[in-house]
Every structure is written in C-alpha cells, then in structure tokens.
Amino acid sequence: MSRFKPALVALVLSLTGVCAEAATLQPREDVATTPAQEDAAIVNFRQVLANANRQEDPQGWAGAHVHLGAWLGVKAERLPGDAGLDMIGEAIDHFGQALAVYDRRADNWVVVQKNLSNARLAQARRLTGAGRVQALRKAAAIDRDIITVQTFETATGDWAEDQLHLAKVLLLLAPEMAEAERNAAYTEVVTGARGAAKIFSRDSTPEEWSTLQDALGTALRGLGGTADPRGDLMQQSVEAYTQALKVRTRKAMPAEWAQTSVGLATTEAALAEARRDPALMRTALKRMDDALPVLKGGEAETAKAARAKMQVSLAGLAAKS
C-alpha cells in the first residue's frame, strides 16, 4: 500500500472540466492501486495543473501539486533504477510547490510535509553514499518540524506515528554518523519510542506497537555497542525485540519476524561476546539460521555476513571455555 496521501481539502472543481474526475483519484494507504489507475491519475493531474492559476486559486493550485506528487510517489514505488528515482524527485518538487502556499498552521501543511518526508526516505533507499545521507538528514529534519506542530498534547496519535517515522529514518541514518552524533540519534529514538509507548498498545495497535518495540531494540543495541560495560542496554534491547516478536510471528508477519529475529540474534551475539558465553552465541546462531531463508536481497547478504562473524566468535569462545 502507498505511503503517500493527497491533500485533505478537495480541489476546487471549477479549475477545469477534468478536475472533478481527477479529484476522485486519490491514493489511499488501505487500497492497492493498479498501474493503469496510477497512470490515469498522473495524466489527469498534469492536465489540472496545466489549467490551474496560482494567483486566482492558490489553494486549488497547491492541492493539485499535492495530488500529483502523491500519485508520482505511488508510481515510483513500481519503477526500478533511475526511472523511479527521477519520479521521486519530481514528486519532491511538487510538494515543494505546495508548501509555498500552505501555512504551517493548516492541516494541509502537515500532510504535505509527511509526503515530503516519505519521498525523501524513498529517495534515500535508492541512493548511496553522500546522496543517501543527505536525503535521510532532510527526512529527519522534516519529521522533527512536524513534531513541533503535531505535539503530544495537541495530536497525540499523530505525534506517536510521527515518532515512529522519525525512528525509522534515524535508524537508517545513525550508522553513517560519527560516534557522538550517532549516539545522540539513538538516544532520540529511545526517547521518542518510549513516549510513543504511552499511546500504542499491543492490544489496540499491534502493528505500530511491534514496530515501536523493534525500533527500541535497535536503538538500545546501538547505544549498548559504545558504552555499556554491564550489558544493561543490550539486555533491554533483547527484551524489546522479544516483545516485538509476540506480534511479529513467523506465520502472521514473516518478513517482519525475520527482520526482528536478526536484530535479536545480533544483540544476543554481542551479549555472548561480552559475557564469554558460548551457549548464548549458539542461541544467536540458531536464531539467525532460522531467519535467513525468509530474508531477501541486501538483508540476506548482511545477515550472512553477521552469521559468519558469529561462527568465528563461537569457535573462539568454545576454545576458551
């Protein structure tokens, strides 16, 4: 399902004759769209913009940019390589045009900013090196700006969702940072996740709750890797991942189960090293072996490399025990 959303306000139908048709074509998170629907919506909103006038109807003009940007974002998810990256860049440009009109006090400002952050995250996933880091930094800055508007007090549920999105961005960005900045990013994730835990629960919002626990586990492991002589943070990481796996089961959510299992195995391996515990290292290896058949692409390669290091560590621990 698409992460991109249209503007909250309906477009002014008097803009063009096609606008009424175009306004019914809105990407939704809960409904899958077809390539033909996406292409039709993009064509329609391009026509809307060709006939729109910012001076005469700034809200309608901006709304058309948001709708077109959202549909381009949806379409880009299907496209490989440079074609998808270029379409994401075009979506970003349209969101920027809309933000030239929308006041940050308006609901539409938040919607566009969320779309823009999603687009920057999607862009980062297709980039490498400095370009990837720059896109992630921009996404994080946007998320932080949104949180100053959708606060815990004024928009509690939205604030919690925003914290989850920021956590996702920071966990991708942190490994690219120097130690001090990296630890600050992990601390920001832990603080935000624990705040959001006051909103999300396993019973009422299991998917968000488990995602929150997974993010918390990853951030705590990141912090524990630099200054955790007693292993307290690593143990908290284990507990958070274990909580996530109560929802992210292999049967119900296989991809998420594998992702969290790898995170838990990685933390267990670090604890095994610190405690000189070959039994715990074997547990970590078994968990990694269980998850590997489910993983794909880069995640699988990363997990295989981690497993190889665990195997070497186990040999060393066993020799000394």
N, C-alpha and C positions, 0 to 999 in steps of 0.2 A: 504494500500500500504506500501511497505517496506521503512524504513528509511535508509537502508544500500546501499552503492554504491560500484561498482567494481573500480579497478584501472583505470586511464584514458588511460594508454598505453595498446595496445594489447599484449597478451602474445606471446613470440617467438614460432612460430608454430613448429620449429624444435625440441623442447624439447622432445615430444613424439608423437606417432601417434594419440592419443586421444585428444591432445591439441587443434587441430583445431575444433573438436566438442565441447569441453568444453568452448572454448573462446566465442562461440556464446550464452552460457547460462549465461547471466548477469542479476542480479536483477535490476529492474527499479522502480522508485518511481511512475510512471504513469501507470504501467501494473501489474495487480494481477497475482500471480503465483499459481500453484496447488501443493499439497504435492508431487505428483509424479515428477513434474519438479524439485522441490527443492531436493528431494532425488537423482535424477539422476545427478544434478549438483554437489552435495556434493561427490557422488561416483567418478565422473569424475575428480574433482579437487584433491581429495585424490590420485588418480592414477597419475595425473600430478606431484604432489609433490613427490611421490614415485620414479619418474624417473628424477626429476629435480636435478640440481647440482648448488649450490650457487657459487662455485668458477668459474665454466665455464660460467654461465649466471646469474649473481646476480639479474639483473632486471626481468628476466622471473621468477626466483625462488621467488622473493619478490611479483611479480604480482600474482602468483598462491596462495600465502598465503593470499593476499588481497581478491581475488575472493572467496576462500574457507571460509574465515572469514565472508565475506558479506553474503554468502549463509547460513552459520550456524546461523547468526543473524536473517535472514529471517525465517528459520525453527524454531528457538527457540521461535519466537512470537506465534507459534501454540501450543507449548508444555507446559503443566501445571507443577507446582511444581519444584522439584529438577531436573527433566529431562531438562526443559527449562533453568534453572539456570546453570546447568553444560554445556549446549551447548553454552550459552553466554560466560561462562568462557573460553571455547575452542576458540571461536571467538576472544576474547581479546588476547589470546596467539598468534594467527596467525597474528593479526595486529601488535603485538609487534615484531614478527619476521621480518615483512616487514619494520618496522621502523629502524631496524638495518642496512638496506641497503639504504633506501631513504634519500637523503639530504633534509633539511628543505627548501631549495630554489626551490626544484622541486614541480610541481603541485601535483604529487602523494603523497607527504608528507602531504599536506593539506587534500586530500581525505582520507588517512588512519587515520589521526587524527580525522576527523569528524566521521568516522566509529567507532573509539575507544571511542569517547565521547558518541555517540549513544549507544554503547554497555554498557558503564558504567552507563548510565541513565537507560537502560533496566534492568541492574543488580540491581540497587538501588530500582526500583519499585517492585522487588521480595524479597528484604531483609528487615529486621527490625533492629532497634537499631543501635549499633556502625557500623555494616557492611554496613547498608544503608547510614549512614552519610559519611563513608569513600568513598564509591562509588560515591556519589554526589560531594564530595570535589575533587576527581580525575577528574570527568567530568568537573567541573568548571575550574580547572587548565588547562585542555586541551583546553577548549574553549578560555580562556584568551591567551594561547600561539598561537592559530590560529589567533586571532585578531591582534597579533603583526606582522603577516605575511600578512594576508589579511586586509589591513588597509582601512580606509575610502577613502584615496587618490588613492590607487592602485587597489582596488577591491570593489568599492562602494556597489554594490548589494550583493555580498557575505558577506561583512562586516556587512550589515544590517541583513542578515539571521543569521549570527553568533551571533549577539547581541540578537536576538530572542531566539536562542537556549540557550545561557548563561542565559538569563532571566528565561527561563523555569526551568533550573537547580537550580538557586539561589532561586527561589520562593519555591521550594521544600526543599531546604537546610536551608533557613533562620529561620523557626520555631524551628529548632534543635539547634540554636546558642544562645550564651549569648547575652544580650541586645546590647552591643556596636558593636559586630561583626554582629549581625542581622541587626542593623540599617545601618551599612556600606554596607551590601549586598543589602538591599532595595534601598539605595541611588545609588548603582552601576546599579541596574535595571532601576531606573528612568532616570539616565543619559544616559544609553545605549538606552533605549526606545525613549527618546526624540531625540537622534541623528538619530536613525533609522527612526523616523517620517519624516525626511527630504528626505528619499528615498521612503518609502512606501506611497501610497495614497489610499483612498477609491475607487477611480475610476479605477486605473490601477492594483492594487494588493489588492483587498478587503479582502481576507482571511488573508494575512500577516498583513494588516493594523488593522483588528479587533483583531487579536491575540496580536498585539502590544498594542492596547488600553486596552485590558483585563489585560495584564501583568502590564501595568502602573497603572491601577486601584488597583490591588492587592498590588503593592509595596507602593503606596501612602497611602493606608489604613494601611499597616504595619507600616509605619513611623508615621502616624497620631495617632496610638494607644499608642505612648510613649511620644510625646511632641508636642501637637497641641491644646493649650488651646482655641483658637478661632475656631477650626474646619476647618481651611483653607485647610489643606491637605486632610481631609475627604471629603470636598466639591469637591476638584479636583479629588478625587477618584470616586465620584459619576458621575462627568462629563465624565471621561474616560470610565467607564463602560457603560454609556448611549450612548457614541459614538460607542462602540463595538456592542451594540445591534441594531444599524442601519444596520449592516451586518449580525450579528448572530441572525436572526429571528427564531421564533419557527417553521415556515414552512420550511425554507431553511436549517437550521442547528440546529435541535432540541437539540442535546447533548451539543453543544457549547452554545446555547441560555440558557439552564438550568444552565450550569456552571457559565456563566456571570451573570445571574439573581440572583443566590445565592450570588455571590460576591457583587453585588449591594445591595441586601437586607441586607447583613451583615454590609455594610458600613452605610446604612440608619439607621439601628438599633443603631449603635454606635453614630451616629449624634443625633438620637432621645433621647438617654440617656443623651448626653452632653447638649442638648437644653431643656430637660424636655418636650418633645413634643410627647404626646400620638398619635396624628394624624399621624405623620411620622412613629411611631412604627407600627401602623396599616397598613400603606402602605408597610412597610418591611415584615410584616407577610403575607399579601396578595401576595406579590411577591414570597415569599418562598413557600407558598401553591401552587401557580401556577407551580413552577418549580419541586416540589417534585415528581409528577407522572412520570416525564421523567428521573429522576436520578436512578442510579442502584448501588448496592453493597455498598462499603465503602462511596462513595459520598452521597448516600441517607441517610446512618446512621449518617454521620456528619451533614448533613443538618437538620435532625430531631432533633438532639441534640441542634443545634443552634436555631431552631424554639421554642423548649421548653423553652430555656432561654429568648427568645423574649417575649413569652407569660407571663412569670413571671414578666419581666420588664414592660410590658404593664399594668399589674394589679397594679404594684406599681405606675406607672406614672398616671394612671387613678384615683387612690385613692387620689393623691395629687393635682389633677387639680380641 
